[in-house]
Amino acid sequence: MSETCDRREFARRAVLSSLAVGVGTATGEETESTPESTPTKEKIEPAEDLLLDVIRQKYPSEHLTSDVLTQIRRDIAGHQYRSRVLKSVPLANGEAPFVFTAK
């Protein structure tokens, strides 16, 4: 029982266990619910579209043309790609981007 695991393994186990509880609950609810009470499935929009909507609402301007919004969408997609690449690099427990030492 003294099995050790790093942060990522612990987080993976926590997510899997919470998903297992959610799937078990959802499966139980599906058998008891009637077709009238089931919610309609909404189309999930890509993150770029949601972020562009936030930009349009928070910063309304005539300068936000379709060309500008297309460039912003490309920038968002580039940032998301880079974040996926950075997340894919495995880190051990002791590794960090920098080491802080107080003097």
ABEGO torsion letter per residue (X at the ends): XABBBBAAAAAAAAAAAAAAAAAAAAAAAAAABBAAABBBBBBBBBAAAAAAAAAAAABBBAABBAAAAAAAAAAAAAAAAAAAAAAABBBBAABBABBBBBX
